[in-house]
Every structure is written in C-alpha cells, then in structure tokens.
Amino acid sequence: MIEITIRSIGVSGVATLIAAALGVPLGLKLALSNGRAARAGLVLANAGMALPPVLVGLIVALALWRGGPFGGLDLIYTPTAMVIAQTIIALPLVVALTAAAVRALEPDLWTQTMALGATRAQAARMLLREARPGLLAAVLAAFGAALSEVGAVMMVGGNIAGQTRVLTTSVLQATRMGEFERAVGLGAALLGLSIAVSACVTAAQGAAWRRSPAR
Amino acid sequence: MATQSGTLTPFVEVAGLRFAYLSGWALRADALAVGRGEAVGLVGPNGAGKSTFLRLLAGLEAPQEGAVRLDGAPVDRRRIGFVFQRPVLYRGSVLENAAIGLRLRGRRDARERALEWLERLEIARFADDDIRTLSGGQVQRAALARALVTEPELLLLDEPFANLAGAARRRWRDELARCAAGRATVVVSHDAGDLASLASRVEVMVDGTLLPRDHALAARWRA
C-alpha cells in the first residue's frame, strides 16, 4: 500500500505542479485582460472545471494509442500518460480559481504597483503575492481533483501492478474483486492523504490571512 | 526654458497631450511646465479628468497624441512618487509597505530608509503593525512615506486633503509642503483654497481640458 500511496502522491503531485506552472500565469493574464479573447478564455476555464474526467481519459487514450497521433511516444499505460490526463483535468481549476483570486484584489493594485516603479514582471509577482490565499486554494483544489481521479487514470494508465496502480484504481479493483476490507483500507489511506494535504494548505492559508486583518 | 511662472527650469513638460478612453471620454492638455522645487496645483470639478491627467504624468496611461517629458526625457516611473487618493495596502506591516518601492529597486537598505521616513512622518511607532489596522490619516502618512522613500524628483498628490478637516487638514498641508520642498510637485484637489498655501500657482481643468491661464473660467476657479 505504501508503494501505491507514494505513486499516487507522485503522479498527482507532478500533475498539480505542471498545472500550477501553466495555470497560475495564464489565470493572472486572463484576470488582467479585458479583451474578448480573455473573456473567452475565462469561459473556457470555468467550463473546464466541469470537464468529465472520463472524456479527458478517452481523448488522451486516443492520442497516445499506438495508432494515435502520439502513439510513437509509447506512453500509453505509463505514469506519464496518467500525469498528462491529470494535468488536463487540474489545469482549468488552477486557471479559473487564480483568475478569480486576482480579480478579487483591489482593482487599482496593478496600477499603483506600477506607480511604485515596478516592472510588469515585478507587478505580476506582487499581485500573486497579494492573492496568495486564493492561489493556495486553487492548487489544493487541483491536487484534490488529480488525486481523486479514477476514470481517466484507469483508461490511460491501465492499473498495472507495480507500474501504474494508484490508490483510486486500487480501491476500484479491490471492490470489483469483493475485497472490501482492502478497499476500505485503501480508501482510508486516500482520505488520510486528502486530509493531510488539506491541513497543510489550510495552515499555509491561515498564515497568509493572519497577515491580512481585512479578512 | 522657463516655466509658466517664468522663474525655474522645467523638470516636467507637457506638450499637446491628447488622451481618450475607448468609451470616448477624452482629455486635452496643450501645455504645462513644472520646475524643480515648484509645486503646481490642479483644481477642477469632480470628474474633470484631474486624476487621469496625473496618471498620464506618471506614465501609467499612454497618450494618443503629445508627450510628457521629465528632464527632457521620456517618463521614467522610478523618478516619480505618486500618492493616490485611495492608496492600496499590501499585505504586511507598515514598514514593509513603506519599503516596497526601494525593494522593487533591489535596495538592501530599504527597511532602514523606510523607517527614516516613517519617523519623519511620525508613524514609526506603528512600523511593525499590520498596515490594515491603521486609521485613515495614518494610512495617508504611510502612503506618503511609501512614495517619498525612493526620493522621487516628481511628486504627484491626488486629493491629499480628502477626509481631513480643521486642524488636521492644516497640519497635513504643512507636512506636505515640507515633503514637497525641492521636488517638482503636482497636487490635485477640487478645492482651490487647499492648494493656495501649498502650490505656487494653480492650473484649472474642466471637462477634460486643461484651461489656458487667461481663460475666464480658470480665473473664476482660482478665485
């Protein structure tokens, strides 16, 4: 179970990191723009939060299948394929929640930061610093979505023992085989992991909020 | 070249400035010169475009026509200190807020310099307090310290007397005059009386237009 738990954390953690690395700057950009493209991007990100994971799994599987456009990479039924699927599921969450967190800041914050002599990159960093509690929530939501995902990772990972088996797919398999005691144990590990991550992020959020009496 | 007051070399020069938002609202300022050590007041009714004009001077908005030049060069925001009517507060202490401008410039002495300005403005005792616990007047002082800590050559003050009355207003006026000394300063207010003691001359903006000094309406506003 330890091996499966470590793999779950690894796959979901990498997917969350990639989603955060792409999604935070994109969410910031969308929040600061007023053009049609930005509005369309936000609509897509919001819609993407309700993207059916099984559909993501199907699309990634078709892309990575031997006859698919990326079949030559030989990634199907590997942890990399699972990371790709989970990143696609987590990315809209990070984008939409980052944009919401930045838009909730003082409207004049960007301008006044630029007036202090900041470069655009410095002003962007200042805004993200101010939106820290919201960003932490975005990353937590993304990790939660990735960690609890089962349909997509089953389709692209194949639940291969010792290679692509993670907590969620293990719970599913144990239940199908009638090994309810094992399924409950794995489910408890999954729940414990979610609670531990949530506690860490909540503590970090608390530290950020304590520096802001305007909460 | 002399300023419009005819005595000082201009540090700020505005020429043929035209600015319009997509909504169509427009601003027009044909000429303005402000010398080093000179404080110019800008008065006009609410919504006349005074704050937008300050943002153009600060390089925060780009004009469609004309230009603002500082010391003969394009606007460099790092030479400007801007105190907004409603200053935004960053997470953190009063000292951290005051030091931001210098930190953005990579200055290692940011905290020490910021503390000096907090002492000058008599709010050093709040240095370690969260800035969002301060009163409105204290926030105004912290915002002034934040703008001055970088030793700007041009100081822009947007409605600095808002929410102040009586003796506090007079004290603040004296304080601002001390802080503005030696710098080119542009002060915006909708009350010409406030500007009289702080500015050496007062310009008038109405309906987005910086009025010529001999305009009849400008004379009425100054009076």
HADDOCK unambig.tbl for C-alpha pairs under 7 A between the chains (distance, minus, plus):
assign (segid A and resid 106 and name CA) (segid B and resid 88 and name CA) 7.00 0.50 0.50
assign (segid A and resid 109 and name CA) (segid B and resid 88 and name CA) 6.16 0.50 0.50
assign (segid A and resid 111 and name CA) (segid B and resid 60 and name CA) 6.84 0.50 0.50
assign (segid A and resid 115 and name CA) (segid B and resid 60 and name CA) 6.93 0.50 0.50
assign (segid A and resid 115 and name CA) (segid B and resid 77 and name CA) 6.29 0.50 0.50
assign (segid A and resid 115 and name CA) (segid B and resid 82 and name CA) 6.49 0.50 0.50
assign (segid A and resid 116 and name CA) (segid B and resid 81 and name CA) 6.98 0.50 0.50
assign (segid A and resid 116 and name CA) (segid B and resid 101 and name CA) 5.26 0.50 0.50
assign (segid A and resid 117 and name CA) (segid B and resid 77 and name CA) 5.18 0.50 0.50
assign (segid A and resid 117 and name CA) (segid B and resid 78 and name CA) 4.63 0.50 0.50
assign (segid A and resid 117 and name CA) (segid B and resid 101 and name CA) 6.62 0.50 0.50
assign (segid A and resid 118 and name CA) (segid B and resid 104 and name CA) 5.97 0.50 0.50
assign (segid A and resid 130 and name CA) (segid B and resid 90 and name CA) 6.82 0.50 0.50
assign (segid A and resid 130 and name CA) (segid B and resid 91 and name CA) 6.40 0.50 0.50
assign (segid A and resid 211 and name CA) (segid B and resid 91 and name CA) 6.00 0.50 0.50
assign (segid A and resid 211 and name CA) (segid B and resid 92 and name CA) 5.70 0.50 0.50
assign (segid A and resid 211 and name CA) (segid B and resid 130 and name CA) 6.95 0.50 0.50
assign (segid A and resid 212 and name CA) (segid B and resid 91 and name CA) 5.76 0.50 0.50
assign (segid A and resid 213 and name CA) (segid B and resid 132 and name CA) 6.19 0.50 0.50
assign (segid A and resid 214 and name CA) (segid B and resid 132 and name CA) 6.69 0.50 0.50
